[in-house]
Amino acid sequence: MSKSATVGEAEYVTAHEVINRIMMVRFEENEYFLIAMFQKESRQATIEEMHNVIPYIGRDEEMLALINSTLEKLWCLTEEAFLELDLELYKEEPMEANQFAVYQLKNIPENRQIRFQPYSTLQEKGIQIQYKDYEQVYLARMQPEDGPGQIRRRFNKKLPRTFHGHSISVSDVLVLNKGGVVSAYYVEKEGFTDIAGFIRPGSSAAPVSFGTSGFHIEGKEGSWHAFDSIIVDGREFFLMEHEAYGKDTEWLVVDEAGRLAAEGVYHGFDQSVQQQIKDYLNPPKPAKETVRHEIKFPSGKASVPSGADAAEGGDREKPPLENWQKYMQNGEYVRSVESGEEENHSFIDGNKNNGKKKHGRESVLKKLRQKQAEIAKRHGKPAQQMEMSEEMERRRK
């Protein structure tokens, strides 16, 4: 083989690996919110905007970890893949567990043929119900007994003061987040139609999406297609049917990456299947075994405990830190900021003002919005998220 051929082959492998990396990129929910918060006209501009917030974060490891993981994935995307990211959902106020939202069609000419039409009519015409055609007009906490029927009856009697839309009608969509399980319901003249795939938290580059066919699941024979989906704790899962045997064999549930999450499924996403998914998301931690290691010292003293016993007073030698780890622990930037603002100068420890600690823990996204507002204020321009929050508040009044 010639030298040029060898180089060409190496270039091909490198390009192939890059494509594989791009195809495997899957953002987590908080990462989507972060990208939406700092989104600019291009991938590079968005990356730079996110870099700008890092010096303001200090030693908040949770926030740094979120930014770093998001930046790493953004670097793996092409510009085209970045522009295809659907971030509209993540620019809204995020939906929490035990909340519900009302979505109504946007008042645009393209929606005239959809508005107030029964779901069956749209199916006959081959029209899909898509999130991008809707806007959220209400978001609130659910009552314990709430289902789509109870919410509709309550709103038919009286609309909340903060409801921004027309009365609940055919073609509206109710989205309920009950204990982390998200379901969407298309409003009919009488009752509702349960629709899958309305809310999509996954990446467009994920291996499995609603409607995927010819998919091979590791450890299972044959090919499968996705015909239903559910969102649990911000992750989307797909109900897979065997393409050869159909309903004559069990269904399976996989996540966006195609990993098996539940099996032995015969009645859709019933309670037992939802529990399998929750166990998949939160596997039980194995019990730690207490192991004692006895070490002889020159003084004759023995025993340095490890594992659970270490908490009782044993000291273990820490592994040497890399330079970047030392910076994260006691960075000069943090120390210089702290020394200028610390009220008690006996506590130069990387935490500013060791006074009264606030109870509770702010969400990562809330803290990021605060940092973004701080940067915008210093640069004399409004923060994108501040603008969105103000607009949301105006709509509520």
C-alpha positions, 0 to 999 in steps of 0.5 A, a space after each residue: 500500500 502506498 504512503 498516500 493510500 495509507 494517509 487517505 485511509 487514516 483520513 477516512 477513519 478519522 472522518 468516520 469516527 467524527 460522524 459516529 461521535 455526532 450521531 451519538 450526541 444526546 443532550 440531557 434535559 438540563 443541557 437543552 435548557 442551557 443551550 436554549 438560554 445561551 442560544 445565538 445565531 450559530 453553534 460557535 457563537 453559542 459556545 462562546 456565549 456559554 464560555 463567557 459565564 464560566 469566570 462568574 461561576 467560581 467553585 460551583 461544581 454542579 454548574 461547571 459540570 453542566 456547562 462542561 458536558 454541554 460544551 463537549 457535546 456541542 463541539 461534536 455537532 456540525 453546524 447543520 445539526 446544531 441548527 436542527 435542534 428544536 429548542 422552543 420547548 426549553 425556552 418556556 418555563 420548565 414543567 415540573 412534576 405534578 404540573 399540567 399545561 394547556 397548549 393551543 394552536 398558534 394563531 397563524 394561517 398555516 394552522 387554519 386547516 387544523 384548528 378545531 378539527 377532530 383528531 380522526 379527521 387530521 389522521 385521515 388527511 395525514 396531518 400530524 399533531 406537532 409541538 411546533 404548531 402550538 404555544 403554551 397558554 397556561 401552566 399550573 400545579 395539579 390537584 391530587 385528583 386531577 386528570 384531563 377530564 377534571 381539568 376541562 370541567 373546572 376550566 369550563 366553569 371558570 378560566 383562571 385569571 392568568 389563562 392566556 387563550 380561548 376556552 378549552 376547545 377541540 384541537 387543544 392539547 393538555 399535557 400532564 406531568 404526574 409524578 414525573 410521567 408526562 402524558 399528552 391528550 388531544 381535546 375532542 368534542 367528547 373526551 380526549 385522544 391520548 397522543 404520543 410524541 407531542 413533547 419531545 425531550 430527545 435529540 434529533 440525532 438520537 438512534 431511536 425516535 417516534 416512528 423508528 423502524 428496522 431497529 435492532 435491540 441488543 440481545 433480542 432477535 429480529 427488527 423492531 419499530 417504535 409506535 408509542 412513547 412516554 416521558 418519565 423524569 424528563 427522559 423519553 422511552 419508546 414502546 417497540 413492536 417486533 416487525 415480524 410477529 407484531 402483537 403475537 409476542 411481547 413488546 419492549 421499551 427502550 430509551 432514546 439510545 436504544 437501550 432496553 429499559 423494560 420487557 414483558 410488556 403486553 398492555 402498553 405503558 401501564 403502572 408495572 411498566 412505568 415502575 420498570 422504567 423508574 427502576 431503570 432510571 434509578 437502579 438500587 445501589 449495592 450495599 457497601 461492604 466494610 473492609 478493614 485493612 491493617 497496616 503496620 507502622 514503625 511505631 508499632 501502631 496499627 490499623 488504618 480503617 477504610 470504607 465506612 470505618 474511615 468516617 470514624 477517624 481514619 485518614 487515607 492518603 489522597 491521590 495527587 491532584 492534576 493542575 486543573 484539579 488544584 485550580 478547581 479546588 483553590 483557584 487563584 481567581 476564586 481566592 482573589 475574588 474572595 479576599 476582596 469580598 470576604 467578611 471574615 478574612 480567617 476564612 479564605 477557603 474558596 467560599 465567599 462570606 462564610 456567614 449565615 448559610 441560606 437554607 435550601 438549594 437553588 436549581 442549577 438553571 436558576 443560578 445560571 440565569 442569575 449569572 447570565 443577568 450579572 454578565 449582561 448588567 456588566 456589559 450594559 445589555 439585557 440578558 436573553 433569559 431576562 427578556 424571556 422572563 419579562 415577556 412571560 410575566 407580561 403575558 401572565 398579567 
